[in-house]
Each structure stands twice: as structure tokens, then as C-alpha cells.
């Protein structure tokens, strides 16, 4: 009989707590703690292993990365609803997996004292008024208005620092960024003296520009995992220049050292310079067209090598119709090969002392320029000329270069006389690597080469 009476008493207490929650919601418009057992789909007597199993199953099922709504549009209401569902599951497991939090939740129906205080606190000017003064509660549960027959306990006094959780800290950081204020975040369990110490520092004139906040000392919270807090109590500090870049304070958690560190953070307005990634130039940026003697003079005037490719494939731009832009044509195959080789050679060049420039020339337009690097080879033996004057006639074959490596200051060159087609990239690259490395002998020119006809004679 005594056991039955006790069971009925506990049942009345539990029903009284949820009735209080319903009344608070109806009266003040404040949400009470959610039914975490219902969220995880377990009974109130579930063990830790059952809670863990239910949590992993639901978290895997409702993870935002697997939500089809989030894959379509992350800003949609359906995606936000899925994210809220996932957060609700995590919050339920976080509360019920901790013995102290679960005990408090079973007794009050709230996750923590702060949530309970918020539910009991009536907003100014809102809600229903229970009497002339407007501050009373319009319902009476008997014996003072609190389930169980006792008077309602007074709300706990607020601490010296603002309490934040995973959600409210985001807004806290946004305000710090807008106002350019450093952030001091302390992770400390209830009853720890560190928040009181930081509350004293908060009131000092030179540290008032900093924003102070406190989170629970639970290392398993999302906020603690985000900032890799391994041990509590812990203090995280950011600078005025970078309020969002919080770093764990590694010094002693004493007033002297914390005051010094926060003072430096308040005065520091510098931002961490991001190293710009050095982008390798593309082949199309390395190879330029040679159209004037002035450009050629710049190419051959450097102390390195001027790589000249002779392109004979002319591609005219098609005439565009009215209100149409002309279509861009792909460069000739020989020019594409040179661009690819230029990119490879520049990227793999070990010595930067030798400056290498890449240009291409229209061989049909500047045929006289190409002829200055022609290779003449004798065929067979020379024969006596007609008339018997002692002269000899020799047959020669003339080979025009496709690529020339010119040292303008030394007035020497070496040519590549094979065809440059798609598939010959390796051969052209090997030729240029050997030239740049000094493994090929350069041939002296009789006179400096000229792009414009007659410039050599004039010189």
C-alpha cells in the first residue's frame, strides 16, 4: 500500500510539472523543455546504451547531409526544418546522457536552470496579469502555486557573465564583429570561481571594450567541440581585429595573467595576413605574338633566351552577322603545342637566373625573318661548272626552322627543324630543356636578325 501511495505521489508530481509547463506556455508564450524521451523514441527508464543506440539511429537518419531538401536548396524552409529536427535530437541526447542533467530534467521538465528561469520570468508588458500590480500568476496549484504543495523556489541570481549556448553564441559573435570588440569565452562548471574573477575584470575601464560570455563546463557540447576544448575550466580569447578567431588561453588561469592577455586583445587591431597562393601562369599567358620590331627588340634584348615559334597555319576570323559577336577560333595546333611546352618548361625550370621569353611569328607574313635562321645542307659532291672556269656547282637543301632559341646579346641561335604537331610536345620540350640547361651549342649569326625587311641592310 505504501508503494502504491508513493507511485501515485510521483505521478502527481510529474503531471504537475507538465501542467505547469502548459500553463507557462499559455500564459507567457514561452516554450518549456521539449519531451526528450519522445524525441528519441525511448521510455523514461531507458538505459544509457539504449539512449546511445536510439541517438545514433536517428542522427544518421535525419543528418542534413542526407536530407534531399538540403541537397536541393540549403536556404529552403524544408531544409531548415530538417536541421532543427537534427539539432533537437542532439539536444535530447546531450541532456539525457548526462546523469545530472537528466535528473534535473526529470524533476523540472527543463534542460537547465536558465531555461526554467526564462519560463518563469514574464516579459514586460506581455502576458496576462493576475492582479492590480500585474505581477501575479493567474493560476493556483494549492499551497503556494507550485506543484507538490510547496512555495515556488526563487530564481537563481544571474552570474557576472552572459550565458551562451551553441545557438546564442552565433549572435553574440556577430555583434562582436559589428562593433569590433574582442571576445572572452569561459567554459566553467557551476560553482567554479573563474566566472566571478572574469566578472571583476569585465568592470575594469581598460577592459570594457571586450565582450565576456560563459558556457557550461560540458566538454561534449557542440561549442566546446567546435573550439577543441579538452579540459575545463578554460578561457578562449580573440583580438579586436579578429573577433571570431578564438584561441585557448594557455597561461595560468589567474587574475594577473588573464588581465594582461585580455588587455593585449583589446589593443590588438591587426588581422592575420592570408598568404596568397602563387598561381602558375598558363601557356596562353606565356606566349605572345610578335608583330613589331620594338617587341622583337625587347625579346632579344634580355639576358636570357628568346624562344621563337614560326606558325604557318593562318586562321581567318569568320565574318559575323549583324548583332552577333564573332566566334573565337582555337589557336593553330603548332601554337597550342608551344603554349603547353612553355607552361611545362616554366613550371619545371630549376634555375631562374636564365630569363626565357616565348613569342610566335606568322611565318607567311614574315618569311624573310624565318629565312635568316634557315639551315642549308649540301647534297652529295660538288660538280664542275659549265665553261671550265674552275667554278663548282653544289646542290643544297634548305630547311626552315619551326622553333628557334635566340640569345640576342650573344647573337647566337639554335633551331628545331622538325614539324611541330600535336603529339610532338615531348620532343619540343626536350629540345628547349637542353638549350636552357646549356647542353646544346649555339651557332653565331652573320648579322643581328631583323623582323622588318631591309633593317639589316640599313644597319
Buried (B, 14 or more C-beta within 10 A) or exposed (E): EEEEEEEEEEEBEBEBBBBBBEBBEEBBEBEBBBEBBEBBEBEEEBEEEEBBBBBEEBEEEBBBEEBEBBEEEEEEEEBBEBBEBBBBBBBBBBBBBBEEBBEBBBEBBBBBBBBBBBBBEBEEEEBEEBEEEEEBBEBEBEEEBBBEEEEEEEEEEEBBBBBBBBEBBEEBBEEBEEEEBBBBBBBBEEEBEBBEBBBEBBEEEEBEBBBBBBBBBBEEBBBBEEBEBEEBBBBBBBBBBBBEEBEBBEEEBEEEEBBEBBBEBBEBEEEEEEEEEEEEEEBBEBBEEBBEEEBBEBBBEBEBBBBBBBBBEEEEEEEEEEEEEEEEEEBBBBBBBBBBBBBBBBEEBEEEEBEBBBBBBBBEEBBBBBEBBEEEEEEEEEEEEEEEEEEEEEEEEEEBBBBBBBBBEEBBBBBBEEEBEEEBBEBBBEBBBEBBEEEBEBEEBEEBBBBEEEBBEEE
